[in-house]
Amino acid sequence: MPLTIIVTRDVQDRYRGFLTSVMLEISPGVYVASDMTAGVRGRVWGVVCDWWETLRQGSLTLVWRDTAAAGHLRIETLGSPPKTIVDADGALLVKRK
């Protein structure tokens, strides 16, 4: 059960209420959960995706540990250019699509 982080920017208050019910808000718009399962992470992300598709305001970024991914991190985004982590000869870089 890896660490999960969600960062929000310029989103409606409903996101804050929902995310604080399942995660800790360690800074304004930054939510963490130290032991969120993949199933719970998928359901939480599904809810915010549905809301974002309806409201289309602000952006959200989800980051979690994935040992199969470059740098052992996976990123999902809503409302901002999609990003991926790439390994460039041992240096981890964020690539915008």
C-alpha positions as CSV (number, residue, x, y, z in Angstrom):
1,M,0.0,0.0,0.0
2,P,2.1,2.9,-1.3
3,L,2.0,6.6,-0.5
4,T,-0.5,8.5,-2.6
5,I,-0.5,12.2,-3.2
6,I,-3.1,14.4,-4.9
7,V,-2.4,18.1,-5.6
8,T,-5.3,20.4,-6.6
9,R,-5.2,23.9,-8.0
10,D,-8.2,26.3,-8.6
11,V,-10.9,23.6,-8.0
12,Q,-14.3,23.9,-6.3
13,D,-14.7,23.4,-2.5
14,R,-16.4,20.0,-3.1
15,Y,-13.0,18.5,-3.9
16,R,-11.5,19.6,-0.6
17,G,-14.4,18.2,1.4
18,F,-14.2,14.9,-0.4
19,L,-10.4,14.5,-0.4
20,T,-10.1,15.4,3.3
21,S,-12.6,12.6,4.1
22,V,-10.0,10.0,2.8
23,M,-6.7,11.8,3.0
24,L,-4.7,14.3,5.1
25,E,-4.4,17.9,3.7
26,I,-0.8,18.7,4.6
27,S,-0.8,22.1,2.8
28,P,-3.5,23.9,1.0
29,G,-4.5,21.8,-2.0
30,V,-2.0,19.0,-1.2
31,Y,-3.5,15.7,0.1
32,V,-1.6,12.5,1.2
33,A,-2.4,9.0,2.3
34,S,0.4,6.8,3.5
35,D,-1.4,3.5,3.0
36,M,-4.1,3.9,0.3
37,T,-4.8,0.7,-1.6
38,A,-5.0,0.6,-5.3
39,G,-8.7,-0.1,-5.2
40,V,-9.4,2.9,-2.9
41,R,-7.1,5.1,-5.0
42,G,-9.0,4.1,-8.2
43,R,-12.4,4.9,-6.6
44,V,-11.2,8.3,-5.3
45,W,-9.7,9.2,-8.6
46,G,-12.9,8.1,-10.4
47,V,-15.0,10.5,-8.3
48,V,-12.7,13.5,-9.0
49,C,-12.5,12.6,-12.7
50,D,-16.3,12.5,-12.9
51,W,-16.6,15.9,-11.2
52,W,-13.8,17.4,-13.3
53,E,-15.5,16.2,-16.5
54,T,-18.7,18.0,-15.4
55,L,-17.1,21.2,-13.9
56,R,-14.0,21.6,-16.1
57,Q,-12.2,24.0,-13.8
58,G,-8.8,23.9,-12.2
59,S,-6.4,21.0,-12.3
60,L,-5.6,17.9,-10.3
61,T,-2.4,15.7,-10.2
62,L,-2.3,12.2,-8.7
63,V,1.1,10.6,-7.9
64,W,1.8,7.2,-6.4
65,R,4.5,4.6,-6.1
66,D,4.5,2.1,-8.9
67,T,7.6,-0.2,-9.1
68,A,6.9,-1.0,-12.8
69,A,7.1,2.7,-13.9
70,A,10.2,4.8,-14.5
71,G,11.5,6.2,-11.2
72,H,8.9,4.0,-9.5
73,L,6.3,6.8,-9.8
74,R,3.1,7.0,-11.7
75,I,1.4,10.4,-12.5
76,E,-2.2,11.0,-13.6
77,T,-3.4,14.6,-14.4
78,L,-6.7,16.4,-15.0
79,G,-6.9,19.9,-16.4
80,S,-3.2,20.4,-17.2
81,P,-1.0,18.9,-19.9
82,P,-0.5,15.2,-19.3
83,K,2.9,14.3,-17.9
84,T,5.0,11.1,-17.7
85,I,8.2,10.4,-15.8
86,V,11.1,9.2,-18.1
87,D,14.5,7.9,-17.2
88,A,17.2,9.7,-19.2
89,D,20.4,7.8,-18.5
90,G,19.6,7.7,-14.8
91,A,18.2,11.2,-14.4
92,L,14.4,11.3,-13.9
93,L,12.6,13.9,-16.0
94,V,9.0,14.9,-16.3
95,K,7.9,14.9,-19.9
96,R,4.8,16.8,-21.1
97,K,2.8,15.1,-23.8
